[in-house]
Amino acid sequence: MSNQNQTTLNRRGFLKNSGIALGAVSLATLANLSTSAKAAGVRVWPFGSRPLVRKGDVILFQGDSITDMGRSREKAALANNQEALGNGYAWFAGLELLVQKPKAGLTIYNRGVSGNKVFQLADRWQKDCLDLKPTLLSILIGVNDLWHTLNGNYNGTVEIYERDYNALLVRTRRALPKVKLVICEPFVLRCGVVNEKWFPAFDHYRAAAKRVAETHGALFIPFQAMFDRAIQYAPAKHFTADGVHPTDSGASLMAYNWLRAVTGGR
């Protein structure tokens, strides 16, 4: 995306003004992440504080299918490109940053891979993270670490998830000591494939992700708390058809709150 193209877009906010964002659901009602987080007892970057995104940042989104969202492998090396960023929250958040900060010189990549668990992130970490030298790294991982145990395709445990996640971030800090880390809470909604068999085990994975964030001094974004609040105003299927993968409304809500967190609410 050229600077000329960026400046022709409405800088008051793509997400807030687009019809994609939340349909009939009010952003003002749902976007108060700090309230949701406080109610859930979760520590997050305080809105209005110093922004995490800085001029010249290389921003990398990592994770599984929720991050992947159909991104082009052929164009993966292109920064700030819609096909490379996919069709989910990484694209919505990336576009908003480019629109709002056209002179910031941001470089934004998405390297999420559908089906990944933490150990699979580690297998491709050198190429898909460290070699890109991100200055801001956002990771959303965990749903497959449980889901694939429920369908018999994986024999992992929450202890393995937390151990592997910690090891991945130790490795990251050693290679990129100044990287700013964002750990997103794995989430599910009770619809589609998500039934009572997921609980209480899934809550343990969420808690493990929070502990990992605290251990490594990362910004923690409580997506589960956000969606738990959102379903007070619209049915779960408004945000995810299968309980795992967000609709446009769900992805837009994720992007909006991710942006509020990393920009200090600005």
C-alpha positions in Angstrom: 0.0 0.0 0.0 1.5 3.3 -1.0 1.6 6.4 1.1 -0.6 8.1 -1.5 -3.2 5.4 -1.2 -3.1 5.5 2.6 -3.7 9.2 2.8 -6.8 9.0 0.5 -8.5 6.8 3.1 -10.6 8.3 5.9 -8.2 8.8 8.8 -10.9 9.1 11.4 -10.9 5.3 11.5 -11.6 2.5 9.1 -13.0 0.1 11.7 -15.2 2.5 13.5 -16.8 3.9 10.4 -17.0 0.8 8.2 -20.1 -1.4 7.9 -17.9 -4.4 8.6 -17.1 -3.6 12.2 -20.0 -4.8 14.3 -23.2 -4.5 12.4 -26.0 -3.7 14.9 -23.7 -4.1 17.9 -22.5 -0.8 19.5 -18.8 -0.3 19.6 -19.2 2.1 22.4 -21.0 -0.7 24.4 -18.6 -3.5 23.6 -15.2 -1.9 23.3 -14.6 -1.1 26.9 -11.9 -3.7 27.2 -10.5 -2.2 30.4 -13.9 -2.7 32.2 -14.1 -6.3 31.0 -10.6 -7.0 32.0 -11.0 -5.5 35.4 -14.1 -7.6 36.0 -12.2 -10.7 35.0 -9.2 -9.8 37.1 -6.9 -9.5 34.2 -3.9 -7.2 33.9 -3.7 -5.3 30.6 -1.9 -2.3 29.2 -3.8 0.7 30.7 -5.6 2.7 28.1 -4.3 6.3 27.9 -0.8 5.2 28.8 2.3 5.4 26.6 1.5 3.6 23.3 3.3 0.4 22.4 3.3 1.1 18.7 6.2 3.4 17.7 7.5 5.0 14.5 9.3 2.5 12.3 8.0 -0.6 14.1 8.0 -4.0 12.4 4.8 -5.7 13.6 4.3 -9.4 13.3 1.0 -11.3 13.9 1.6 -14.9 14.8 -0.7 -17.8 15.6 -3.1 -20.3 14.1 -6.1 -20.2 11.8 -7.7 -17.3 13.7 -4.7 -15.2 12.7 -4.1 -16.9 9.3 -7.6 -16.3 7.9 -6.7 -17.3 4.4 -3.6 -15.2 4.0 -1.6 -15.7 0.8 1.5 -17.8 1.1 2.7 -16.6 -2.3 2.6 -13.0 -1.1 3.7 -13.6 2.5 6.9 -11.7 2.1 5.0 -8.5 1.2 4.4 -6.1 4.1 1.3 -4.0 4.5 -0.5 -6.1 1.8 -4.1 -7.3 2.2 -3.6 -10.7 0.7 -0.6 -11.3 2.8 -2.4 -10.2 6.0 -5.4 -12.3 5.3 -9.1 -11.6 6.0 -9.3 -11.5 9.8 -8.3 -9.3 12.8 -4.7 -9.0 11.7 -5.8 -7.3 8.5 -8.3 -5.1 10.2 -5.9 -4.0 12.8 -3.0 -3.6 10.4 -5.1 -1.5 8.0 -6.3 0.8 10.8 -2.7 1.4 11.9 -1.6 2.2 8.3 -4.6 4.5 7.8 -4.1 6.3 11.1 -0.3 6.5 11.0 0.6 6.9 7.3 3.9 8.6 8.2 5.0 6.1 10.9 6.8 3.8 8.5 5.2 0.7 9.9 6.0 -2.7 8.4 3.2 -5.3 9.1 3.3 -9.0 8.5 1.1 -12.0 9.3 2.6 -15.5 9.7 -0.3 -17.3 11.3 -0.7 -20.9 10.1 -4.0 -22.8 10.4 -3.9 -25.7 12.8 -0.8 -24.7 14.6 -0.1 -25.5 18.3 2.8 -24.0 20.2 5.4 -26.6 19.3 4.6 -26.0 15.6 5.2 -22.3 16.1 8.6 -23.3 17.5 9.3 -25.5 14.5 9.1 -22.5 12.1 10.1 -19.7 14.5 13.4 -18.9 12.9 12.0 -18.3 9.4 8.6 -17.0 10.4 9.6 -14.8 13.3 13.2 -14.2 14.2 14.4 -13.6 10.6 11.8 -10.9 10.2 13.2 -9.1 13.3 9.9 -7.8 14.6 10.0 -4.9 17.1 6.4 -5.7 18.1 5.3 -9.4 18.2 1.7 -10.4 18.8 0.8 -14.0 19.4 -2.5 -15.8 19.7 -2.2 -19.5 20.2 -3.8 -22.2 22.3 -7.2 -23.3 20.9 -5.7 -26.1 18.9 -3.5 -27.3 21.8 -6.8 -28.4 23.5 -9.1 -28.9 20.5 -6.7 -31.5 18.9 -6.7 -33.5 22.1 -10.5 -33.6 22.1 -10.6 -35.1 18.6 -7.8 -37.5 19.3 -5.1 -35.9 17.0 -2.8 -34.8 19.8 -1.8 -35.9 23.2 -0.6 -32.6 24.6 -1.5 -31.2 28.0 -1.8 -27.7 29.5 1.6 -28.2 31.2 3.2 -28.9 27.8 1.4 -25.8 26.3 2.8 -23.6 29.1 6.3 -25.1 29.0 6.6 -24.8 25.3 5.1 -21.3 25.3 7.6 -20.1 27.9 10.5 -21.8 26.0 9.4 -20.0 22.8 9.5 -16.6 24.4 12.8 -17.2 26.1 14.2 -18.0 22.7 12.6 -14.9 21.3 14.0 -12.6 24.0 17.5 -14.0 23.5 17.4 -13.3 19.7 15.4 -10.0 20.0 16.0 -8.6 23.5 14.1 -5.3 22.8 11.0 -6.9 21.2 7.7 -5.7 22.6 5.5 -8.7 23.3 1.7 -9.0 23.0 0.1 -12.2 24.2 -3.6 -12.6 23.2 -5.8 -14.8 25.4 -7.1 -17.9 23.5 -10.9 -17.9 23.4 -14.0 -19.9 22.4 -17.7 -19.2 22.4 -20.3 -21.9 23.3 -21.7 -22.6 19.9 -20.8 -24.8 16.9 -18.1 -27.3 17.8 -17.6 -25.9 21.3 -19.6 -27.9 23.9 -19.2 -28.9 27.5 -16.4 -31.3 26.7 -14.1 -28.2 26.3 -14.6 -27.2 29.9 -13.1 -26.7 32.4 -9.9 -27.7 30.5 -10.0 -24.7 28.2 -10.0 -22.3 31.1 -6.7 -23.8 32.2 -5.2 -22.9 28.9 -6.4 -19.4 29.2 -4.9 -19.1 32.6 -1.6 -20.5 31.3 -1.5 -17.9 28.6 -1.9 -15.2 31.2 0.9 -16.6 33.3 3.2 -16.7 30.3 2.4 -13.0 29.6 3.1 -12.0 33.1 6.4 -14.1 33.2 7.7 -12.4 30.1 6.4 -8.9 30.8 4.1 -9.0 27.8 0.9 -7.0 27.2 -2.0 -9.4 27.8 -5.2 -8.9 25.8 -8.1 -10.8 27.4 -10.1 -11.7 24.3 -12.3 -14.3 26.2 -13.4 -11.6 28.7 -14.1 -9.3 25.7 -16.3 -11.9 24.0 -18.0 -12.9 27.2 -19.1 -9.3 27.5 -20.1 -9.1 23.8 -22.5 -12.0 24.0 -24.6 -10.0 26.4 -25.6 -7.9 23.4 -25.6 -10.3 20.5 -25.7 -14.1 20.2 -22.4 -16.0 20.1 -22.9 -16.9 16.4 -22.8 -13.2 15.6 -19.1 -13.4 16.5 -18.2 -16.9 15.5 -20.2 -19.5 13.5 -18.4 -22.5 14.9 -17.3 -21.3 18.3 -13.7 -20.9 17.3 -13.2 -18.9 14.1 -14.4 -15.3 14.2 -16.9 -13.8 11.7 -16.2 -10.4 10.3 -17.9 -8.9 13.4 -15.8 -11.0 15.8 -12.6 -10.2 14.0 -13.4 -6.5 13.9 -14.1 -6.5 17.6 -10.8 -8.2 18.2 -9.0 -5.7 16.0 -10.6 -2.8 17.7 -9.6 -3.9 21.2 -6.2 -5.0 20.1 -5.6 -1.5 18.7 -6.9 0.2 21.8 -4.5 -1.8 23.9 -1.3 -1.4 21.8 -2.0 2.3 21.1 -2.8 3.2 24.7 -6.4 3.9 23.8 -5.5 6.6 21.3 
